[in-house]
């Protein structure tokens, strides 16, 4: 089981960041998507509808081996 908060704190401390949790909170506030700020839930398919087709093709290309290995669908619109 992953615990990203604990892991990022450890890594940031190793890198010399003084207050890693506060730093990550600042980054999160600066990079949070509008839909998350408003507290709206975005469905899986609605999220992918906002992604340009060329970006979907690039993601598919970069993860082509995982898609094949784990028999994932070729398109993100398949649930």
Buried (B, 14 or more C-beta within 10 A) or exposed (E): EEEEEEEBBEEBEEEEBEEBEEBBEEEEEEEEEEEEEEEEEEEEEEEBEEEEEEEBEEBBEEEEEEBEEEEBEEEBEEE
